[in-house]
Amino acid sequence: MSARPIIEKLARYLPEVKKPERKLSLGERLAWTALVLVLYSLMGHTLLYGV
């Protein structure tokens, strides 16, 4: 038995991500990207005490 039928049977029980209701504009995508990059930079510079 090949792996494909087994994977298809298991995939029925996995949750799916629904399609977005609307497409984000370029400005919105850039704003979210900038926000994530700023947060990543701030968390990267945070010192971890006790490590």
C-alpha positions as CSV (number, residue, x, y, z in Angstrom):
1,M,0.0,0.0,0.0
2,S,1.4,3.4,-1.0
3,A,1.6,6.3,1.4
4,R,-0.8,8.5,-0.5
5,P,-4.1,6.8,0.5
6,I,-2.9,6.7,4.1
7,I,-2.1,10.4,4.1
8,E,-5.4,11.2,2.4
9,K,-7.3,9.3,5.1
10,L,-5.4,11.2,7.9
11,A,-5.8,14.6,6.1
12,R,-9.6,14.3,6.6
13,Y,-9.2,14.8,10.3
14,L,-6.8,17.8,10.1
15,P,-8.2,21.3,10.4
16,E,-8.1,23.5,7.3
17,V,-7.5,27.2,7.0
18,K,-10.4,29.0,5.3
19,K,-9.7,31.4,2.5
20,P,-9.6,35.1,3.5
21,E,-12.8,37.0,3.1
22,R,-11.1,39.9,1.3
23,K,-7.7,40.4,-0.2
24,L,-5.4,42.8,1.8
25,S,-4.1,45.8,-0.1
26,L,-0.4,46.3,-0.6
27,G,-0.4,49.1,2.0
28,E,-2.0,46.9,4.7
29,R,0.5,44.1,4.0
30,L,3.4,46.5,4.2
31,A,2.1,47.9,7.5
32,W,1.7,44.4,9.0
33,T,5.2,43.5,7.8
34,A,6.7,46.7,9.3
35,L,4.9,46.1,12.6
36,V,6.2,42.5,12.8
37,L,9.8,43.6,12.0
38,V,9.7,46.3,14.7
39,L,8.4,43.8,17.3
40,Y,11.0,41.2,16.2
41,S,13.8,43.8,16.5
42,L,12.6,44.9,20.0
43,M,12.3,41.3,21.2
44,G,15.7,40.5,19.7
45,H,17.4,43.3,21.7
46,T,15.7,42.4,25.0
47,L,18.2,40.9,27.4
48,L,17.4,37.6,29.0
49,Y,18.4,37.4,32.6
50,G,19.2,34.1,34.1
51,V,20.0,32.3,30.9
